[in-house]
Amino acid sequence: MLLRSILTGALALGAAMALDAGALAKQKTRGPFVFACVGDSAGALKVTFLGAKADRARLTYKGETVTARHAVSADGGLYTAADVEFWNKGDDGVLEWRGDKLKCAIDE
């Protein structure tokens, strides 16, 4: 009986730990990465990729932050939100922000 109680407790603890690990994986972030955009003197673009599969990106530009969702792209990563689009491949990117289109690169 004692052994059964110990095993039941251990299984419950293991299941709780697996749930916590799954929740942490979903909250994984990469970044922020800072991009310098050509023609922009007002500030840099900061990008933080969200989720275990980077299915969202938090974009901060000119003091405004939006969360964009990953979209299908033939090449590179594409993230879209209302009036905002960010495409990147490696260290290069293109930002369309509220009608402005800028070429960007990782600021090192």
Backbone torsions as a table, in degrees:
resi	resn	phi	psi	omega
1	MET	NA	-43.9	178.8
2	LEU	-63.9	-41.7	179.1
3	LEU	-62.5	-41.2	178.3
4	ARG	-61.9	-40.8	178.9
5	SER	-64.5	-41.9	179.9
6	ILE	-65.0	-45.3	179.9
7	LEU	-64.5	-40.8	178.7
8	THR	-62.5	-43.3	178.1
9	GLY	-63.7	-41.3	179.7
10	ALA	-65.4	-40.5	178.2
11	LEU	-65.3	-41.5	178.6
12	ALA	-63.7	-41.9	178.4
13	LEU	-64.0	-42.5	178.3
14	GLY	-62.4	-41.3	178.3
15	ALA	-65.1	-40.6	178.7
16	ALA	-64.3	-40.0	179.2
17	MET	-66.2	-38.5	178.5
18	ALA	-65.3	-39.7	176.9
19	LEU	-63.3	-42.3	178.2
20	ASP	-63.2	-41.2	179.4
21	ALA	-64.3	-39.2	177.5
22	GLY	-64.4	-41.3	178.4
23	ALA	-64.8	-40.1	179.1
24	LEU	-66.0	-39.1	179.9
25	ALA	-62.9	-37.8	179.9
26	LYS	-69.0	-24.7	-177.6
27	GLN	-94.0	3.7	-176.6
28	LYS	-57.0	138.2	176.6
29	THR	-127.7	154.4	172.6
30	ARG	-130.2	128.0	179.7
31	GLY	116.4	-169.0	13.2
32	PRO	-79.5	147.6	172.8
33	PHE	-105.1	139.1	-178.8
34	VAL	-107.5	124.2	179.0
35	PHE	-110.3	136.0	171.3
36	ALA	-94.9	129.4	-177.0
37	CYS	-108.4	131.7	-178.4
38	VAL	-66.3	131.2	178.9
39	GLY	89.0	0.5	-178.7
40	ASP	-111.1	118.5	177.0
41	SER	-107.9	-2.0	-175.4
42	ALA	-84.7	-15.7	-179.7
43	GLY	155.6	175.0	-177.2
44	ALA	-95.9	164.6	173.0
45	LEU	-97.0	126.2	174.6
46	LYS	-107.7	130.1	-178.1
47	VAL	-124.8	127.1	173.7
48	THR	-122.8	121.7	179.3
49	PHE	-85.5	133.0	-173.8
50	LEU	-115.6	146.1	177.5
51	GLY	91.0	155.3	-177.9
52	ALA	-60.8	-29.7	-179.4
53	LYS	-109.3	16.5	-179.1
54	ALA	51.9	48.0	-178.2
55	ASP	-82.2	-4.3	176.0
56	ARG	-141.8	159.8	175.9
57	ALA	-139.1	134.0	173.6
58	ARG	-92.7	117.8	-177.3
59	LEU	-110.2	127.2	177.4
60	THR	-122.1	122.7	-177.1
61	TYR	-148.0	130.6	179.2
62	LYS	52.8	40.8	176.2
63	GLY	79.3	1.7	-180.0
64	GLU	-113.6	138.3	179.6
65	THR	-118.3	132.8	174.1
66	VAL	-130.4	154.0	173.6
67	THR	-107.8	121.5	-177.5
68	ALA	-108.8	147.9	179.4
69	ARG	-97.2	146.6	177.1
70	HIS	-65.6	137.1	178.7
71	ALA	-125.7	162.4	179.8
72	VAL	-66.2	133.2	179.0
73	SER	-140.2	141.5	178.8
74	ALA	-66.8	-29.9	-176.4
75	ASP	-154.0	130.2	-179.9
76	GLY	84.3	-169.5	-179.7
77	GLY	-108.5	133.4	-179.9
78	LEU	-121.9	130.1	179.4
79	TYR	-127.7	131.6	-176.3
80	THR	-130.0	147.8	172.8
81	ALA	-148.2	178.8	-179.5
82	ALA	-60.0	118.9	178.7
83	ASP	62.4	16.8	-179.5
84	VAL	-138.3	136.0	175.8
85	GLU	-144.6	134.0	176.8
86	PHE	-131.1	124.8	175.9
87	TRP	-118.1	136.2	174.2
88	ASN	-144.5	152.8	172.9
89	LYS	-143.7	115.0	-177.1
90	GLY	64.4	-127.4	-177.6
91	ASP	-90.4	-2.2	-176.8
92	ASP	-107.4	154.4	178.8
93	GLY	-157.7	167.0	173.7
94	VAL	-130.4	129.1	-179.9
95	LEU	-114.9	126.0	169.3
96	GLU	-112.1	112.2	-174.2
97	TRP	-126.4	105.2	175.0
98	ARG	53.4	41.4	176.7
99	GLY	99.7	-16.8	177.1
100	ASP	-93.0	135.7	177.6
101	LYS	-116.9	123.4	-175.0
102	LEU	-131.4	143.3	171.4
103	LYS	-88.7	136.7	-175.1
104	CYS	-131.4	157.3	174.6
105	ALA	-146.5	151.7	178.3
106	ILE	-54.2	131.4	179.2
107	ASP	-90.0	110.9	-177.2
108	GLU	-105.1	NA	NA
